[in-house]
Amino acid sequence: MDTSQKASYNAGQAKGQTQEKTSNLMDRAGNAAQSAKESMQEAGSQMQAKAQGAADAVKDATGMKK
């Protein structure tokens, strides 16, 4: 292999490694985003349940619940 071919080969290797690293980073970012979304949905559900419980408690205390 001459110098030009080696340089071309090395450039191709570097490009492939960069693409692989980028793909891995994008996968991790996607996983982190999905995890955050699920955490927020869970927190929202918990808040909704607590709010409903509080509303029911007020209705019970005021005799509005039948």
C-alpha positions as CSV (number, residue, x, y, z in Angstrom):
1,M,0.0,0.0,0.0
2,D,1.4,3.4,-0.9
3,T,1.1,6.5,1.3
4,S,-2.0,7.8,-0.5
5,Q,-3.8,4.5,0.0
6,K,-2.8,4.3,3.7
7,A,-4.1,7.9,4.2
8,S,-7.3,7.0,2.5
9,Y,-7.7,3.9,4.5
10,N,-7.0,5.7,7.8
11,A,-9.5,8.5,6.8
12,G,-12.1,5.8,6.2
13,Q,-11.4,4.2,9.5
14,A,-11.6,7.5,11.4
15,K,-14.9,8.3,9.6
16,G,-16.4,4.9,10.6
17,Q,-15.3,5.2,14.2
18,T,-16.8,8.7,14.3
19,Q,-20.1,7.5,12.9
20,E,-20.2,4.7,15.4
21,K,-19.5,7.0,18.3
22,T,-22.1,9.4,17.1
23,S,-24.7,6.6,16.8
24,N,-23.9,5.5,20.3
25,L,-24.3,9.0,21.7
26,M,-27.6,9.4,19.9
27,D,-28.8,6.1,21.3
28,R,-27.9,7.2,24.8
29,A,-29.5,10.6,24.3
30,G,-32.7,8.9,23.0
31,N,-32.7,6.5,26.0
32,A,-32.2,9.4,28.4
33,A,-35.1,11.3,26.8
34,Q,-37.4,8.3,27.0
35,S,-36.5,7.8,30.6
36,A,-37.2,11.4,31.5
37,K,-40.5,11.2,29.6
38,E,-41.6,8.2,31.6
39,S,-40.5,9.8,34.9
40,M,-42.5,12.9,34.1
41,Q,-45.6,10.8,33.2
42,E,-45.3,8.9,36.4
43,A,-44.9,12.1,38.4
44,G,-47.9,13.6,36.6
45,S,-50.0,10.5,37.4
46,Q,-49.0,10.7,41.1
47,M,-49.9,14.4,41.3
48,Q,-53.2,13.7,39.6
49,A,-54.0,11.0,42.1
50,K,-53.0,13.2,45.0
51,A,-55.1,16.1,43.7
52,Q,-58.1,13.7,43.3
53,G,-57.6,12.4,46.9
54,A,-57.4,16.0,48.2
55,A,-60.6,16.9,46.3
56,D,-62.4,13.8,47.7
57,A,-61.2,14.7,51.2
58,V,-62.6,18.2,50.9
59,K,-65.9,16.8,49.6
60,D,-66.0,14.4,52.5
61,A,-65.2,17.2,55.0
62,T,-67.9,19.5,53.6
63,G,-70.5,16.8,53.1
64,M,-70.6,17.4,49.4
65,K,-69.7,13.8,48.5
66,K,-72.8,11.6,48.1
